[in-house]
Amino acid sequence: MYGPGRRAQVGQGQLEAGGEGNGRPRRRGERARRFIRALPPLVILGGVVFDLSTPPSYTAAPMFSAAPLIAAPLFSTLTTLLTGIAAILASVGLHLYNGTASDVPSLTETFTVVTVAALALLVNRVVRRSGERLASARVIAETAQKAVLPTPAERIGGLQVAARYEAAQADAFIGGDLFAVQDTPYGVRLVVGDVRGKGLDAVEAVAVVIGAFREAAEQEASLEGVAQRLERALAREGTRRDGLDAFEGFTTAVLAEIPRGDGRVRVVNRGHPEPLLLYADGGVTLLEPTEPALPLGMGELAAWPDRADESAYPPGATLLLYTDGLSEARNASGDFYDPAERLSGRIFPGPEELLDALVDDVRRYTGGGATDDMALLAVSRPAAGQPERRRTMPVVP
């Protein structure tokens, strides 16, 4: 545990927001894209050089055939067509230059290049159609995610809020992690959770939990009552689907309540990674539950009353809730990512900057090889005189 009062400091290998390291991958990616764009003409040029520098018995036909095939999955139909024409012209031109255009082997090589160029056009068309379908599926998935997990407003109940969903797989938009924030008569209430399983079943479970939370947060006088409503909602859905196993089984979740004006935060933890409280001076506190509890949806195994733990939530502090995609991220040595240690001594101008720096640090720590989705929710209590709008500024060492 890293309590308040710990002096903010910069340590080698600790979390950094931004920095020069972010520019190097972009530059490498840009060089790779330039090389790929130049690859088809380079292959044709290499074929010409090879043919001119070797005896007539050697042929560059494989290189001329490869050029349109390289272009097919990477470029437009027009570019693929032009690459095929350039390869055919290069093959025919070299045979004319060598005086072998009428020879049977030369005619066979030219026919081969023409055939491969035609096949490349067909491949290009299939790839483009698949890409259009994939783009349509991505739009649908993104729309579904926004409907199930709408991005919360930047300010709710006088608090600054930022949320992030980072999918482990590229181009994946929805999964089993969830978050929600709601301003209620009892204060600002929030939930972060993780449904066991993947796919559409997990997304449906997320929708059930979020829907039950939004209703219960408005109606239940206590945070413990909200947790019990979520428990009953999952039990009903499991019964409707003929057993809990058919409905993903359970959901780990942490619920928090920030009443207006009393500088406290209440937390109910149902088998979820412990939230962090980041103080204005760089100190970090792990909000561990007094008594461990089973995840939601496991009420048939055991049941006991939920108990909310209270902690001081002073001005300038930020509450960070996250799923195990963060705490179970591993580096090349297999060591788990420790958000309390990585964030200790760091100061951020707002929750958005905190999440930006955290996501970048996890990518560096894992080498970009995350294996699980990651949901993050940061809520800051503004200090006296702090501006309403966020300001972009460096991390304060």
Phi, psi and chi 1 to 4 in degrees:
 res  aa     phi    psi   chi1   chi2   chi3   chi4
   1 MET       -  140.5 -177.6  176.7  -63.7      -
   2 TYR  -122.8   98.1  -54.6   81.4      -      -
   3 GLY   -82.6  174.8      -      -      -      -
   4 PRO   -64.1  153.1   21.8  -31.0      -      -
   5 GLY    99.4  -12.7      -      -      -      -
   6 ARG   -68.1  128.8  178.6 -176.7  172.9   95.7
   7 ARG   -67.1  130.3 -170.7  173.9   65.7   87.4
   8 ALA   -65.7  134.4      -      -      -      -
   9 GLN  -151.7  163.1   59.2 -176.5   -4.8      -
  10 VAL  -109.1  121.8  179.0      -      -      -
  11 GLY  -117.7  147.5      -      -      -      -
  12 GLN   -61.4  130.2 -174.3  174.7    3.3      -
  13 GLY    85.9   -4.6      -      -      -      -
  14 GLN   -79.2  176.8  -74.1 -167.9   -6.5      -
  15 LEU   -62.0  135.6 -178.8   70.7      -      -
  16 GLU  -134.3  136.8  -62.9  178.9    4.5      -
  17 ALA   -92.9  123.2      -      -      -      -
  18 GLY    74.7 -138.6      -      -      -      -
  19 GLY   100.0  170.5      -      -      -      -
  20 GLU   -68.8  -25.5  -63.6 -179.9   -0.1      -
  21 GLY   -61.7  -26.5      -      -      -      -
  22 ASN   -72.5  -24.0  -68.7  -24.8      -      -
  23 GLY   -78.1  -29.7      -      -      -      -
  24 ARG   -64.2  -45.7  -74.5 -165.9  -69.1  -90.3
  25 PRO   -61.0  -35.9  -24.9   34.7      -      -
  26 ARG   -65.1  -41.7  -74.4 -163.9  -68.3  -90.8
  27 ARG   -65.7  -39.9  -71.2 -165.5  -66.0  -90.7
  28 ARG   -63.9  -40.4  -73.1 -163.7  -65.0  -92.0
  29 GLY   -64.0  -38.3      -      -      -      -
  30 GLU   -67.0  -39.9 -165.9   60.0   38.5      -
  31 ARG   -65.1  -39.0  -73.3 -163.7  -65.2  -91.8
  32 ALA   -63.4  -42.3      -      -      -      -
  33 ARG   -64.5  -39.7  -75.9 -169.4  -70.5  -88.2
  34 ARG   -64.1  -39.6  -74.6 -161.8  -63.5  -94.0
  35 PHE   -65.1  -41.4  174.2   75.5      -      -
  36 ILE   -64.5  -41.7  -70.5  173.2      -      -
  37 ARG   -61.7  -34.3  -74.3 -165.6  -65.3  -93.8
  38 ALA   -87.4   -6.4      -      -      -      -
  39 LEU   -63.7  -48.4 -167.8   54.5      -      -
  40 PRO   -58.0  -49.7  -26.5   35.7      -      -
  41 PRO   -64.8  -32.0   17.5  -30.0      -      -
  42 LEU   -65.7  -37.8  -74.3  175.9      -      -
  43 VAL   -65.3  -42.8  171.1      -      -      -
  44 ILE   -64.2  -44.3  -66.2  175.0      -      -
  45 LEU   -61.8  -40.8  179.6   61.7      -      -
  46 GLY   -62.9  -36.6      -      -      -      -
  47 GLY   -64.3  -40.9      -      -      -      -
  48 VAL   -63.9  -46.2  171.9      -      -      -
  49 VAL   -62.7  -42.5  172.1      -      -      -
  50 PHE   -61.4  -44.9  176.1   82.0      -      -
  51 ASP   -64.9  -41.2 -167.9  -83.6      -      -
  52 LEU   -72.9  -24.1  -67.2  175.5      -      -
  53 SER  -100.1    4.8   58.9      -      -      -
  54 THR  -124.9  162.8   57.2      -      -      -
  55 PRO   -62.2  158.8  -21.8   32.6      -      -
  56 PRO   -58.6  -23.9  -24.5   33.7      -      -
  57 SER   -70.5  -17.4   57.3      -      -      -
  58 TYR   -90.6  143.0  -68.9   86.8      -      -
  59 THR  -125.3  146.0  176.2      -      -      -
  60 ALA  -103.4   14.7      -      -      -      -
  61 ALA   -55.4  -39.2      -      -      -      -
  62 PRO   -60.1  -35.3  -26.7   36.6      -      -
  63 MET   -71.9  -39.0  -58.4 -179.8   73.1      -
  64 PHE   -66.4  -33.3  -63.4  139.1      -      -
  65 SER   -73.0  -32.4  -60.7      -      -      -
  66 ALA   -72.0  -32.2      -      -      -      -
  67 ALA   -57.3  -53.0      -      -      -      -
  68 PRO   -66.0  -30.1   20.7  -31.4      -      -
  69 LEU   -67.2  -34.3  -73.9  177.1      -      -
  70 ILE   -67.9  -39.7  -66.2  172.8      -      -
  71 ALA   -72.0  -28.8      -      -      -      -
  72 ALA   -55.6  -52.2      -      -      -      -
  73 PRO   -82.1   -9.0   29.9  -33.0      -      -
  74 LEU  -108.4  -23.5  -57.0  174.0      -      -
  75 PHE  -126.5  177.7  -60.9   98.2      -      -
  76 SER   -72.0  169.3   66.1      -      -      -
  77 THR   -61.7  -40.8  -57.9      -      -      -
  78 LEU   -63.2  -44.7  178.0   59.8      -      -
  79 THR   -63.9  -39.5  -58.5      -      -      -
  80 THR   -63.3  -42.5  -56.9      -      -      -
  81 LEU   -62.9  -45.5  175.3   62.6      -      -
  82 LEU   -64.7  -36.8  -66.7  176.8      -      -
  83 THR   -64.9  -42.3  -58.0      -      -      -
  84 GLY   -62.1  -43.0      -      -      -      -
  85 ILE   -63.5  -42.4  -68.6  173.3      -      -
  86 ALA   -62.7  -39.7      -      -      -      -
  87 ALA   -65.2  -41.9      -      -      -      -
  88 ILE   -65.2  -45.0  -65.5  168.8      -      -
  89 LEU   -63.6  -38.8  -68.2  177.4      -      -
  90 ALA   -64.2  -42.4      -      -      -      -
  91 SER   -64.5  -47.6  177.4      -      -      -
  92 VAL   -65.6  -42.6  172.2      -      -      -
  93 GLY   -61.1  -39.7      -      -      -      -
  94 LEU   -68.8  -37.8  -74.2  170.9      -      -
  95 HIS   -65.2  -37.8  -71.1  -48.5      -      -
  96 LEU   -66.4  -40.4  -69.3  173.0      -      -
  97 TYR   -63.9  -38.4  176.4   80.1      -      -
  98 ASN   -83.8   -6.1  -66.8  -33.7      -      -
  99 GLY    72.3   25.3      -      -      -      -
 100 THR  -117.3   17.3   58.2      -      -      -
 101 ALA   -61.7  -30.7      -      -      -      -
 102 SER   -92.3   -1.6   58.3      -      -      -
 103 ASP   -72.8  148.0  -65.3  -11.2      -      -
 104 VAL   -62.0  -45.4  172.4      -      -      -
 105 PRO   -58.3  -38.4  -25.1   36.7      -      -
 106 SER   -67.2  -41.9  -61.2      -      -      -
 107 LEU   -62.8  -38.1  -66.8  173.8      -      -
 108 THR   -64.7  -42.9  -58.3      -      -      -
 109 GLU   -63.0  -43.8  -68.5  172.6    6.1      -
 110 THR   -62.6  -42.9  -58.9      -      -      -
 111 PHE   -62.5  -37.8  178.2   75.1      -      -
 112 THR   -62.8  -44.2  -59.8      -      -      -
 113 VAL   -63.7  -42.1  175.5      -      -      -
 114 VAL   -62.2  -44.6  170.9      -      -      -
 115 THR   -62.8  -44.8  -57.9      -      -      -
 116 VAL   -65.3  -38.2  172.6      -      -      -
 117 ALA   -62.6  -39.9      -      -      -      -
 118 ALA   -65.6  -41.6      -      -      -      -
 119 LEU   -64.1  -35.1  -70.7  174.2      -      -
 120 ALA   -63.0  -39.0      -      -      -      -
 121 LEU   -62.6  -40.7  -72.4  172.7      -      -
 122 LEU   -64.2  -43.9  178.3   61.4      -      -
 123 VAL   -61.0  -42.8  169.9      -      -      -
 124 ASN   -59.2  -42.2  176.3  -92.7      -      -
 125 ARG   -65.4  -43.1 -174.7   57.8 -179.2  164.3
 126 VAL   -63.9  -43.2  170.5      -      -      -
 127 VAL   -64.1  -40.9  169.3      -      -      -
 128 ARG   -65.3  -40.9  -71.4 -176.9   64.6   82.3
 129 ARG   -64.6  -41.2  -76.0 -174.0  176.9  179.1
 130 SER   -63.4  -38.4  -60.7      -      -      -
 131 GLY   -64.7  -38.2      -      -      -      -
 132 GLU   -65.2  -41.5  -69.0  168.7   -0.9      -
 133 ARG   -64.7  -41.4  -66.2 -167.3 -174.3  100.5
 134 LEU   -63.2  -41.7  177.9   59.7      -      -
 135 ALA   -62.3  -40.0      -      -      -      -
 136 SER   -64.0  -42.2  177.0      -      -      -
 137 ALA   -64.4  -37.2      -      -      -      -
 138 ARG   -65.4  -40.8  -69.7  179.5   61.6 -171.4
 139 VAL   -62.2  -42.9  170.4      -      -      -
 140 ILE   -63.4  -44.6  -66.2  171.3      -      -
 141 ALA   -64.0  -41.4      -      -      -      -
 142 GLU   -65.5  -40.3 -171.8  172.5    7.7      -
 143 THR   -63.4  -41.2  -56.6      -      -      -
 144 ALA   -62.9  -41.6      -      -      -      -
 145 GLN   -63.9  -42.2 -174.5 -158.2   33.8      -
 146 LYS   -66.1  -31.7  -70.6  179.5  178.4  178.6
 147 ALA   -71.8  -41.0      -      -      -      -
 148 VAL   -80.6  -42.0  175.4      -      -      -
 149 LEU  -122.5   72.3  -66.8  177.9      -      -
 150 PRO   -64.7  144.2   23.7  -32.5      -      -
 151 THR   -67.5  124.5  -58.2      -      -      -
 152 PRO   -67.8  158.4   23.2  -31.4      -      -
 153 ALA   -64.4  156.3      -      -      -      -
 154 GLU   -67.8  -28.1  -69.6 -172.0   -3.5      -
 155 ARG  -130.6  125.1  -68.2 -169.1   72.7   88.8
 156 ILE  -134.5  122.1  -61.4  177.3      -      -
 157 GLY    57.6   34.5      -      -      -      -
 158 GLY    80.9    3.0      -      -      -      -
 159 LEU  -106.6  150.6  -56.4  171.8      -      -
 160 GLN   -89.6  131.3  -66.1  179.7  -23.2      -
 161 VAL  -128.4  140.3  179.9      -      -      -
 162 ALA  -144.0  140.7      -      -      -      -
 163 ALA  -135.5  152.7      -      -      -      -
 164 ARG  -149.3  139.1 -166.9   71.9   52.4   82.5
 165 TYR  -122.5  116.9 -170.0  101.2      -      -
 166 GLU  -113.1  112.2  -66.6  -71.1  -35.1      -
 167 ALA   -80.0  141.3      -      -      -      -
 168 ALA   -68.0  -36.5      -      -      -      -
 169 GLN   -94.9  137.2  -64.6 -179.9  -15.8      -
 170 ALA   -60.5  141.2      -      -      -      -
 171 ASP    67.8   11.6  -59.3  -32.6      -      -
 172 ALA   -95.7  133.8      -      -      -      -
 173 PHE  -113.2  -24.0  -68.4   95.6      -      -
 174 ILE  -129.9  150.8   51.3  178.8      -      -
 175 GLY  -166.8 -149.5      -      -      -      -
 176 GLY   -98.0   -0.9      -      -      -      -
 177 ASP   -85.4  150.5  -70.1    9.0      -      -
 178 LEU  -147.1  156.8   61.9   96.1      -      -
 179 PHE  -154.5  154.0   55.1   76.5      -      -
 180 ALA  -160.4  146.6      -      -      -      -
 181 VAL  -132.2  136.8 -175.5      -      -      -
 182 GLN  -145.8  133.4 -169.4  150.9  -29.0      -
 183 ASP   -86.7  120.9 -167.1    6.4      -      -
 184 THR  -126.6  170.3   75.1      -      -      -
 185 PRO   -61.9  -15.2  -24.6   34.3      -      -
 186 TYR  -101.6    5.7  -48.2  100.5      -      -
 187 GLY   117.3 -173.7      -      -      -      -
 188 VAL   -83.1  125.1  175.4      -      -      -
 189 ARG  -115.6  143.8  -73.4  175.2  167.0  173.7
 190 LEU  -144.0  156.4   32.5  140.5      -      -
 191 VAL  -141.6  141.2   62.4      -      -      -
 192 VAL  -131.6  133.1  169.2      -      -      -
 193 GLY  -149.3  173.7      -      -      -      -
 194 ASP  -144.4  113.4 -174.2    0.9      -      -
 195 VAL   -82.0  134.7  174.4      -      -      -
 196 ARG   -65.9  130.4 -178.5  176.6   69.5   88.6
 197 GLY   107.5  177.6      -      -      -      -
 198 LYS  -134.5  177.0  -60.5  -69.3 -177.5 -176.9
 199 GLY    82.0 -165.9      -      -      -      -
 200 LEU   -65.6  -33.3  -68.8  177.8      -      -
 201 ASP   -60.8  -42.2  -72.7  -20.0      -      -
 202 ALA   -65.1  -39.2      -      -      -      -
 203 VAL   -63.7  -40.5  175.7      -      -      -
 204 GLU   -63.6  -39.5  -68.7  178.6   24.4      -
 205 ALA   -64.0  -39.1      -      -      -      -
 206 VAL   -59.7  -44.2  167.7      -      -      -
 207 ALA   -61.4  -39.4      -      -      -      -
 208 VAL   -64.4  -47.3  169.3      -      -      -
 209 VAL   -63.9  -45.5  173.2      -      -      -
 210 ILE   -64.0  -43.7  -66.9  -66.3      -      -
 211 GLY   -62.0  -44.0      -      -      -      -
 212 ALA   -65.4  -38.0      -      -      -      -
 213 PHE   -64.1  -45.6  168.5   78.0      -      -
 214 ARG   -62.9  -37.7  -65.6 -160.3 -179.4  -77.4
 215 GLU   -71.5  -47.7  179.9 -178.5    6.2      -
 216 ALA   -66.9  -36.0      -      -      -      -
 217 ALA   -61.1  -31.2      -      -      -      -
 218 GLU   -81.1  -28.8  -68.8  -73.0  -18.3      -
 219 GLN  -103.6  -31.7  -61.5  175.6   -4.6      -
 220 GLU   -83.2  133.1  -66.0  -68.8  -24.0      -
 221 ALA   -75.2  -20.9      -      -      -      -
 222 SER  -125.7  156.3   67.9      -      -      -
 223 LEU   -67.9  -32.0 -165.9   61.2      -      -
 224 GLU   -62.7  -38.0  -67.0   88.7  -19.0      -
 225 GLY   -64.7  -35.8      -      -      -      -
 226 VAL   -62.9  -44.0  176.1      -      -      -
 227 ALA   -61.1  -40.8      -      -      -      -
 228 GLN   -67.5  -35.1  -72.6  -58.3  -47.9      -
 229 ARG   -64.2  -39.8  -74.3  -82.4  -71.0  -88.1
 230 LEU   -64.7  -39.9  -62.3 -174.1      -      -
 231 GLU   -59.3  -46.4 -179.6   74.3   46.5      -
 232 ARG   -68.1  -35.5  -68.7 -165.8  -65.8  -89.6
 233 ALA   -63.2  -43.8      -      -      -      -
 234 LEU   -66.9  -37.4  -74.7  173.7      -      -
 235 ALA   -63.7  -42.3      -      -      -      -
 236 ARG   -63.2  -43.3  -76.6 -165.0  -54.5  -88.6
 237 GLU   -67.3  -36.6 -168.1   65.9   19.5      -
 238 GLY   -64.9  -38.8      -      -      -      -
 239 THR   -65.7  -42.0  -59.2      -      -      -
 240 ARG   -61.6  -30.9 -174.3  177.8   72.9   81.9
 241 ARG   -97.3   18.1  -66.7  174.3 -179.3 -121.6
 242 ASP    64.2   54.2 -167.7   24.5      -      -
 243 GLY   115.8  145.8      -      -      -      -
 244 LEU   -64.7  -33.8  -74.2  173.7      -      -
 245 ASP   -62.1  -30.7  -74.3  -18.6      -      -
 246 ALA   -72.4  -13.6      -      -      -      -
 247 PHE  -119.8   45.2 -170.7   60.1      -      -
 248 GLU    69.0  -10.9  -63.3  -60.4  -24.1      -
 249 GLY    91.7  -65.2      -      -      -      -
 250 PHE  -155.8  167.6   63.4   84.9      -      -
 251 THR  -137.8  121.0  -61.0      -      -      -
 252 THR   -78.8  142.0   66.9      -      -      -
 253 ALA  -155.9  150.6      -      -      -      -
 254 VAL  -127.6  128.5   59.4      -      -      -
 255 LEU  -111.1  142.7  -62.6   95.4      -      -
 256 ALA  -135.0  151.3      -      -      -      -
 257 GLU  -135.8  128.7  176.9 -176.7  -88.9      -
 258 ILE  -118.3   93.8  -54.2  170.5      -      -
 259 PRO   -63.8  155.0  -17.1   31.0      -      -
 260 ARG   -74.6  126.2  -68.1  178.5  178.1   83.4
 261 GLY    83.9  -11.1      -      -      -      -
 262 ASP   -99.5    2.1   68.7   -8.2      -      -
 263 GLY    63.8   33.3      -      -      -      -
 264 ARG  -128.5  158.1  -50.2  -75.6  -62.4  173.6
 265 VAL  -132.7  133.9   57.9      -      -      -
 266 ARG  -107.8  140.6  -58.7 -171.7 -176.8  101.1
 267 VAL  -134.4  133.1  176.0      -      -      -
 268 VAL  -116.4  122.0  169.4      -      -      -
 269 ASN  -112.1  122.6 -164.9  -36.3      -      -
 270 ARG  -112.7   75.3  -77.0  -63.6 -156.5   94.1
 271 GLY    68.7   27.3      -      -      -      -
 272 HIS  -111.7  156.1 -162.0   77.5      -      -
 273 PRO   -54.3  139.0  -27.4   35.3      -      -
 274 GLU   -67.4  136.7  -64.8   86.1   -7.0      -
 275 PRO   -66.9  165.2  -14.5   27.6      -      -
 276 LEU  -117.5  145.7  -63.7  176.5      -      -
 277 LEU  -115.9  115.2 -163.0   57.0      -      -
 278 LEU  -100.6  125.5  -74.6   69.1      -      -
 279 TYR   -93.3  165.0  -62.1   95.0      -      -
 280 ALA   -65.2  -22.3      -      -      -      -
 281 ASP   -94.2    6.8   63.4   -5.5      -      -
 282 GLY    96.9   -3.8      -      -      -      -
 283 GLY   -72.4  154.6      -      -      -      -
 284 VAL  -134.5  133.0  177.1      -      -      -
 285 THR  -122.1  133.3  -64.9      -      -      -
 286 LEU   -88.7  121.8 -170.7   67.3      -      -
 287 LEU   -88.0   83.2  -58.3 -176.4      -      -
 288 GLU   -80.8  141.0  -61.9  178.4  -70.3      -
 289 PRO   -71.6  147.5   26.1  -33.3      -      -
 290 THR   -64.6  -41.2  -57.1      -      -      -
 291 GLU  -129.2  128.7  -64.9 -178.6    8.0      -
 292 PRO   -66.6  147.8   22.8  -31.6      -      -
 293 ALA  -133.9  155.7      -      -      -      -
 294 LEU   -73.2  154.5  -69.5  175.3      -      -
 295 PRO   -62.1  164.3  -21.6   32.0      -      -
 296 LEU   -64.6  143.7  -62.5  168.8      -      -
 297 GLY    92.5    1.9      -      -      -      -
 298 MET  -115.5   26.8  -60.0 -176.3   71.5      -
 299 GLY   -64.0  -22.9      -      -      -      -
 300 GLU   -71.6  -22.6  -69.5 -174.6   -8.6      -
 301 LEU   -80.2  -41.2  -61.0 -179.8      -      -
 302 ALA  -165.0  154.7      -      -      -      -
 303 ALA  -148.0  136.1      -      -      -      -
 304 TRP  -153.1  158.8   53.7   81.9      -      -
 305 PRO   -61.9  138.0  -20.4   31.9      -      -
 306 ASP   -69.8  147.6  -74.3  -61.9      -      -
 307 ARG  -132.5  121.8  177.7 -178.5  -63.6  178.7
 308 ALA   -83.7  131.4      -      -      -      -
 309 ASP   -96.0  135.8  -66.0  -62.3      -      -
 310 GLU  -104.1  142.5  -77.1 -163.0    0.7      -
 311 SER  -140.0  152.2  -59.1      -      -      -
 312 ALA   -66.3  139.9      -      -      -      -
 313 TYR  -132.9   78.1 -174.2   34.5      -      -
 314 PRO   -73.8  163.2   28.2  -34.6      -      -
 315 PRO   -57.2  140.2  -25.2   34.9      -      -
 316 GLY    88.9   -8.4      -      -      -      -
 317 ALA   -85.8  156.2      -      -      -      -
 318 THR  -127.6  128.8  -60.8      -      -      -
 319 LEU   -93.5  125.0  178.8   66.1      -      -
 320 LEU  -116.1  119.8  174.5   64.4      -      -
 321 LEU  -114.5  144.9  -62.2   89.3      -      -
 322 TYR  -155.4  164.9   52.4   90.3      -      -
 323 THR   -99.9  174.4   57.2      -      -      -
 324 ASP   -71.4   -5.3   59.2    9.0      -      -
 325 GLY   -61.5  -25.3      -      -      -      -
 326 LEU   -84.8  -54.7  174.9   69.1      -      -
 327 SER   -72.5  -17.8   55.0      -      -      -
 328 GLU  -107.7   11.2  -66.4 -175.7    2.2      -
 329 ALA   -66.6  140.9      -      -      -      -
 330 ARG  -121.5  150.5  -64.5  172.1 -178.1 -100.5
 331 ASN   -91.8 -173.3   61.0   11.8      -      -
 332 ALA   -63.0  -24.3      -      -      -      -
 333 SER   -87.7   -2.5  -58.6      -      -      -
 334 GLY    86.6    9.7      -      -      -      -
 335 ASP   -82.3  137.3  -60.1  -39.5      -      -
 336 PHE   -70.9  149.0  -73.5  116.2      -      -
 337 TYR   -75.6  129.0 -174.7   89.0      -      -
 338 ASP  -109.9   98.2 -174.3  -12.5      -      -
 339 PRO   -64.1  -33.2   19.9  -30.2      -      -
 340 ALA   -63.3  -43.8      -      -      -      -
 341 GLU   -69.5  -41.6  178.9 -177.9   -7.8      -
 342 ARG   -69.7  -30.1  -54.9  -75.4  -69.4 -169.7
 343 LEU   -92.2  -14.4  -71.0  168.3      -      -
 344 SER   -61.3  130.0  179.6      -      -      -
 345 GLY    84.6    4.6      -      -      -      -
 346 ARG  -104.6  143.5  -50.7  -57.1  -59.9  177.5
 347 ILE  -124.4  133.1  -60.4  174.7      -      -
 348 PHE  -125.2  145.2  -57.4   90.8      -      -
 349 PRO   -71.4  -16.2   24.7  -33.3      -      -
 350 GLY  -173.4  171.2      -      -      -      -
 351 PRO   -66.2  -32.2   22.1  -32.4      -      -
 352 GLU   -64.2  -44.3 -168.5   72.3   37.3      -
 353 GLU   -65.6  -35.8  -68.2   81.2    0.9      -
 354 LEU   -60.0  -48.1  164.1   62.1      -      -
 355 LEU   -67.7  -38.0  -63.6 -169.7      -      -
 356 ASP   -58.4  -47.9  -72.9  -18.9      -      -
 357 ALA   -66.9  -37.8      -      -      -      -
 358 LEU   -66.0  -45.6 -167.4   56.4      -      -
 359 VAL   -62.2  -44.0  169.6      -      -      -
 360 ASP   -62.0  -40.1  -71.5  -17.4      -      -
 361 ASP   -67.3  -39.0 -169.2   54.8      -      -
 362 VAL   -64.2  -40.2  171.1      -      -      -
 363 ARG   -61.2  -42.9  -71.7 -159.9 -174.7  107.7
 364 ARG   -66.5  -40.4  -73.8 -167.3  -65.6  -92.6
 365 TYR   -64.5  -41.5 -172.6   82.3      -      -
 366 THR   -91.5   -5.5   62.4      -      -      -
 367 GLY    70.2   25.2      -      -      -      -
 368 GLY    78.3   11.2      -      -      -      -
 369 GLY  -107.3   46.9      -      -      -      -
 370 ALA   -63.0  142.6      -      -      -      -
 371 THR  -111.0   -4.4   58.2      -      -      -
 372 ASP  -140.9  151.7 -164.4    5.2      -      -
 373 ASP   -63.9  159.2  -64.9   -8.8      -      -
 374 MET  -139.8  119.1 -179.5  170.5   61.1      -
 375 ALA  -108.8  133.6      -      -      -      -
 376 LEU  -129.3  139.5  -54.0  169.4      -      -
 377 LEU  -140.0  122.1 -178.6   62.0      -      -
 378 ALA  -122.2  131.2      -      -      -      -
 379 VAL  -129.9  121.7 -179.5      -      -      -
 380 SER  -112.1  139.9  -63.2      -      -      -
 381 ARG   -95.7  112.8 -179.2 -172.7  -69.8  -82.1
 382 PRO   -62.1  143.2  -19.4   31.6      -      -
 383 ALA   -81.0  166.0      -      -      -      -
 384 ALA   -59.6  130.7      -      -      -      -
 385 GLY    82.1   -2.6      -      -      -      -
 386 GLN   -70.1  135.3 -173.3  170.5  -20.2      -
 387 PRO   -64.7  153.3   22.0  -32.0      -      -
 388 GLU   -65.3  -42.0  -70.8  -70.7  -48.3      -
 389 ARG   -91.1  148.0  -63.9 -179.6   62.2   84.7
 390 ARG   -71.3  146.8  -61.9 -167.3 -174.2  103.4
 391 ARG  -115.7  139.3  -65.7  175.1  -64.4  144.7
 392 THR   -85.2  121.7  -58.9      -      -      -
 393 MET  -154.0  159.1   58.1 -169.8  -61.2      -
 394 PRO   -65.3  162.0  -14.3   27.6      -      -
 395 VAL   -65.3  134.4  174.8      -      -      -
 396 VAL   -85.6  117.8 -179.7      -      -      -
 397 PRO   -75.1      -   28.2  -33.2      -      -
